Amino acid sequence: METNSKKLTKKELRQIFWRSCQLDISWNFERQQNLGYSYALTPVADKLHDDNPEKKQKALKRGLEFMAVTPQVSTLVMGINAALEEENANNPDFDDNSINAVKTSLMGPLAGIGDSLIPGTLRIIVTGIAIGFSMAGSILGPVLFLLLYNIPGMLIRWFCLKKGYTFGTDFISRAGKTDVMEKISAGAAIIGLMVIGGMISPNFIWFELPIVIGSGDFAEPLMNYLNQILPNMVPLALFLLVYFLLGKRIKTTTILLSIIVISIVVCFIAGLF
């Protein structure tokens, strides 16, 4: 049995990395990310099965099976897939059906972890930071969003690819034994809650009553009197009201639509006086 006769190089790994950024570019309803996934692993098939057209064809077809995973962690599956293809190229007794079996078994768990960490936590954190700068009229808002969201995303892609290829199928079993996935998820959840809690401020919750007390030169907005009693009393009251309604399991859409309707009614009434 041949061993180590064929080996992927850093060149192929870099190609997988950059091609993984186009995973969703040809997304479709039938098999979702399959075209992008097959495209990302084409350099692997070219390198390992160039002298065996039949194996190369099978490798390319395997990539066209259904694929759905968070793009930033997709390279973990790709790295493991590449390691298995390498074993397939060097071991004539290797069962190539196991490649798709491993890929299919990893998609669901990784999508759950990736979606909670990337769109569910990282994106919320950087959006909160960017909104603060944007509301102040700073160009740093959109710039920081692009940098703080994409730089960690690219680092995650490269780390997952290297670890997936290095450890192969052992990666998931090792991660499970050390509970590293649970620790990462818990840490990300804590950071996300801290950021969301920090967004409860007058910079993010704004509500003003269009009611004026007095007349002529002595007219003063009602908000001025309320702020003298307690600064930002109205936004605070609005937050506590929404928090209370959410605790009563009232739908978010119902709350938002109610706030819009009440705001329109209050403005209409204020305009009559």
C-alpha positions as CSV (number, residue, x, y, z in Angstrom):
1,M,0.0,0.0,0.0
2,E,1.3,3.4,-1.0
3,T,1.7,5.9,1.8
4,N,2.5,9.7,1.6
5,S,3.0,9.4,-2.2
6,K,0.7,12.3,-2.8
7,K,0.5,15.4,-0.5
8,L,-1.3,18.7,-0.6
9,T,0.9,21.8,-0.3
10,K,0.3,25.2,1.1
11,K,-0.5,26.3,-2.4
12,E,-3.7,24.1,-2.5
13,L,-4.6,25.2,1.0
14,R,-4.4,28.8,0.1
15,Q,-6.5,28.2,-3.0
16,I,-9.2,26.5,-0.8
17,F,-9.1,29.4,1.6
18,W,-9.6,32.1,-1.1
19,R,-12.2,30.1,-2.9
20,S,-14.2,29.5,0.3
21,C,-14.9,33.2,0.3
22,Q,-17.2,32.6,-2.7
23,L,-19.1,29.8,-1.1
24,D,-22.5,31.6,-1.3
25,I,-21.9,33.2,-4.7
26,S,-23.8,30.5,-6.5
27,W,-26.3,29.6,-3.8
28,N,-29.3,27.7,-5.0
29,F,-32.5,26.3,-3.5
30,E,-31.9,22.7,-4.4
31,R,-28.4,22.1,-2.9
32,Q,-27.6,25.5,-1.5
33,Q,-23.8,25.9,-1.3
34,N,-22.8,22.8,-3.3
35,L,-21.4,24.6,-6.4
36,G,-19.2,26.9,-4.2
37,Y,-18.1,24.0,-2.1
38,S,-17.1,21.9,-5.2
39,Y,-15.3,25.0,-6.6
40,A,-13.3,25.4,-3.4
41,L,-12.1,21.8,-3.4
42,T,-11.4,21.6,-7.2
43,P,-7.6,22.3,-6.5
44,V,-7.6,19.2,-4.2
45,A,-9.0,17.0,-7.0
46,D,-6.6,18.5,-9.5
47,K,-3.6,17.8,-7.3
48,L,-4.4,14.4,-5.9
49,H,-6.2,12.7,-8.8
50,D,-4.7,14.3,-11.8
51,D,-3.4,10.9,-13.0
52,N,-6.7,9.1,-12.3
53,P,-9.6,10.7,-14.3
54,E,-12.2,8.4,-12.7
55,K,-11.2,9.3,-9.1
56,K,-11.0,13.0,-10.1
57,Q,-14.5,12.9,-11.5
58,K,-15.9,11.2,-8.4
59,A,-14.2,13.7,-6.2
60,L,-15.7,16.6,-8.1
61,K,-19.1,15.0,-8.0
62,R,-18.9,14.5,-4.2
63,G,-18.5,18.2,-3.8
64,L,-21.8,18.8,-5.6
65,E,-23.8,17.1,-2.9
66,F,-26.0,19.2,-0.7
67,M,-24.0,21.6,1.5
68,A,-25.3,24.2,4.1
69,V,-23.0,25.6,6.7
70,T,-21.9,29.0,8.1
71,P,-19.4,30.3,5.5
72,Q,-16.8,31.3,8.0
73,V,-16.5,27.8,9.5
74,S,-17.0,26.0,6.2
75,T,-13.2,25.6,5.8
76,L,-13.2,23.2,8.8
77,V,-15.3,20.8,6.7
78,M,-13.1,21.6,3.6
79,G,-9.9,20.9,5.5
80,I,-11.2,17.5,6.8
81,N,-12.5,16.8,3.3
82,A,-9.1,17.6,1.8
83,A,-7.4,15.3,4.4
84,L,-9.7,12.5,3.5
85,E,-9.2,12.9,-0.2
86,E,-5.5,12.8,0.4
87,E,-5.9,9.5,2.2
88,N,-8.2,8.3,-0.6
89,A,-5.5,9.1,-3.2
90,N,-2.8,7.2,-1.2
91,N,-4.8,4.3,0.0
92,P,-6.4,2.0,-2.6
93,D,-8.5,0.3,0.2
94,F,-10.0,3.6,1.4
95,D,-13.8,3.8,1.2
96,D,-14.5,7.0,-0.6
97,N,-18.2,6.9,0.5
98,S,-17.0,7.9,4.0
99,I,-15.9,11.4,2.7
100,N,-19.5,12.5,2.0
101,A,-20.7,10.7,5.2
102,V,-18.3,12.8,7.3
103,K,-19.2,16.0,5.5
104,T,-22.9,15.4,6.0
105,S,-22.5,14.6,9.7
106,L,-20.5,17.8,10.3
107,M,-22.8,20.2,8.4
108,G,-25.5,20.4,11.0
109,P,-23.4,20.8,14.2
110,L,-21.0,23.3,12.6
111,A,-23.9,25.4,11.2
112,G,-25.4,25.6,14.6
113,I,-22.2,26.7,16.3
114,G,-21.2,28.9,13.4
115,D,-24.5,30.7,13.1
116,S,-24.6,31.4,16.9
117,L,-21.0,32.7,16.9
118,I,-20.8,34.7,13.7
119,P,-24.2,36.1,12.6
120,G,-25.7,35.7,16.1
121,T,-22.9,37.2,18.2
122,L,-20.1,38.7,16.3
123,R,-22.3,40.6,13.9
124,I,-24.5,42.0,16.7
125,I,-21.4,43.2,18.6
126,V,-19.8,45.0,15.7
127,T,-23.1,46.4,14.6
128,G,-23.6,47.9,18.0
129,I,-20.2,49.5,17.9
130,A,-20.7,50.7,14.3
131,I,-24.1,52.2,15.1
132,G,-22.7,54.3,17.9
133,F,-20.2,55.9,15.5
134,S,-22.6,56.2,12.7
135,M,-25.3,58.0,14.8
136,A,-22.6,60.5,15.7
137,G,-22.0,61.1,12.0
138,S,-18.6,59.5,11.9
139,I,-17.3,57.6,8.9
140,L,-15.7,55.2,11.3
141,G,-19.1,53.5,11.6
142,P,-19.2,51.6,8.3
143,V,-15.4,51.3,8.2
144,L,-15.3,49.7,11.7
145,F,-18.2,47.4,10.8
146,L,-16.4,46.0,7.7
147,L,-13.1,45.6,9.6
148,L,-14.4,44.2,12.9
149,Y,-16.7,41.7,11.1
150,N,-14.5,40.6,8.2
151,I,-11.0,40.4,9.9
152,P,-12.1,37.9,12.6
153,G,-14.1,36.1,9.9
154,M,-11.1,35.6,7.7
155,L,-9.0,34.5,10.7
156,I,-11.6,31.9,11.6
157,R,-11.6,30.7,8.0
158,W,-7.8,30.2,8.0
159,F,-7.7,28.6,11.5
160,C,-10.5,26.2,10.7
161,L,-8.9,25.2,7.4
162,K,-5.5,24.5,9.0
163,K,-7.0,22.6,12.0
164,G,-9.4,20.7,9.8
165,Y,-6.6,19.5,7.5
166,T,-4.1,18.8,10.2
167,F,-6.4,16.8,12.5
168,G,-8.7,15.3,9.8
169,T,-11.6,13.4,11.3
170,D,-9.9,13.5,14.7
171,F,-10.7,17.2,15.1
172,I,-14.3,16.9,16.1
173,S,-13.7,14.0,18.5
174,R,-10.9,15.9,20.2
175,A,-13.0,19.1,20.5
176,G,-15.8,17.0,22.0
177,K,-13.6,15.5,24.6
178,T,-12.2,18.9,25.8
179,D,-15.6,20.7,25.6
180,V,-13.9,23.5,23.7
181,M,-17.0,24.1,21.5
182,E,-19.2,24.6,24.6
183,K,-16.6,26.9,26.2
184,I,-16.4,29.1,23.0
185,S,-20.2,29.3,22.7
186,A,-20.6,30.2,26.4
187,G,-17.9,32.9,26.1
188,A,-19.4,34.4,23.0
189,A,-22.8,34.4,24.6
190,I,-21.5,36.3,27.6
191,I,-19.7,38.9,25.4
192,G,-22.8,39.3,23.2
193,L,-25.1,39.9,26.2
194,M,-22.6,42.5,27.6
195,V,-22.7,44.4,24.3
196,I,-26.4,44.3,24.0
197,G,-26.7,45.5,27.6
198,G,-24.3,48.4,26.8
199,M,-26.7,49.4,23.9
200,I,-29.4,50.3,26.5
201,S,-28.4,54.0,26.5
202,P,-29.8,57.3,25.2
203,N,-27.6,56.8,22.1
204,F,-29.6,53.8,21.0
205,I,-33.0,54.4,22.6
206,W,-34.5,57.8,21.5
207,F,-38.0,58.9,22.1
208,E,-39.3,62.5,22.4
209,L,-42.7,63.8,23.4
210,P,-43.8,66.6,21.0
211,I,-45.6,68.4,23.8
212,V,-44.9,72.0,24.9
213,I,-45.9,73.4,28.3
214,G,-46.8,77.1,28.4
215,S,-47.1,79.6,25.6
216,G,-45.2,82.3,23.8
217,D,-41.7,83.0,25.1
218,F,-42.4,80.9,28.2
219,A,-43.2,77.7,26.2
220,E,-40.9,74.8,27.2
221,P,-40.9,71.3,25.8
222,L,-42.3,68.8,28.3
223,M,-39.1,66.7,27.8
224,N,-37.1,69.5,29.5
225,Y,-39.1,69.3,32.7
226,L,-39.0,65.5,32.7
227,N,-35.2,65.5,32.2
228,Q,-34.8,67.8,35.1
229,I,-36.5,65.3,37.3
230,L,-34.6,62.3,35.8
231,P,-32.3,62.6,32.8
232,N,-33.6,60.5,29.9
233,M,-36.7,59.5,31.9
234,V,-38.8,58.8,28.8
235,P,-36.3,56.5,27.0
236,L,-35.8,54.6,30.2
237,A,-39.6,54.2,30.7
238,L,-39.9,53.1,27.1
239,F,-37.2,50.5,27.6
240,L,-38.7,49.2,30.8
241,L,-42.1,49.0,29.1
242,V,-40.8,47.0,26.2
243,Y,-38.8,44.7,28.5
244,F,-42.0,44.1,30.5
245,L,-44.0,43.3,27.4
246,L,-41.3,40.9,26.1
247,G,-41.5,39.2,29.5
248,K,-45.2,38.7,28.9
249,R,-44.3,36.9,25.6
250,I,-45.9,39.5,23.4
251,K,-44.5,39.4,19.9
252,T,-41.8,41.8,18.9
253,T,-43.6,42.8,15.8
254,T,-46.7,43.6,17.8
255,I,-44.7,45.8,20.1
256,L,-42.9,47.7,17.3
257,L,-46.1,48.3,15.4
258,S,-47.8,49.5,18.6
259,I,-45.0,52.0,19.2
260,I,-45.2,53.3,15.6
261,V,-49.0,53.7,15.9
262,I,-48.8,55.4,19.3
263,S,-46.1,57.8,18.0
264,I,-48.2,58.8,15.0
265,V,-51.2,59.4,17.2
266,V,-49.2,61.5,19.8
267,C,-47.7,63.6,17.0
268,F,-51.1,64.2,15.5
269,I,-52.6,65.2,18.8
270,A,-49.7,67.5,19.5
271,G,-50.1,69.2,16.2
272,L,-53.6,70.2,17.0
273,F,-52.5,72.4,19.9
